[in-house]
Amino acid sequence: MTSVADDSGVTIDALEGMLGTKSNRWFTGTADEKNQEVLRLLADTTKRSARYTTAACLFDPITEEYCVF
């Protein structure tokens, strides 16, 4: 069976690539606690640019080929 997997998250430029597709797993706690931690990490910078990052993979078990997007 052909399979598709994906992951996504927020990449914050001031954190030098930290988070990204791991943004939901980097800090345990509630959403509010995660937001407060991000704001704490950004306290010393005005560079607040960010983007939503997605990674996806398609796997064909017959040919054993995969493609990552």
C-alpha positions, 0 to 999 in steps of 0.5 A: 500500500502506498503511504503518505506521511507528513509533519509540520510546525512553526519555524521562528527565524530568531531561534535559528531554525529551532522548532520547525516540524518539531515545534509541537514536541520541543516543550511539554506543557499546555499551549499557553505555556508553550507560547509563554516559553517562545515569548521568553526566548524572543524577549531579547530580539525584535526579529519575530519573523516566522513561517509554517513549515511542512514536510511530506513523504510518499512511499511506494512499497512495490518499487521501494521508492520514496519522495520527500517534499 
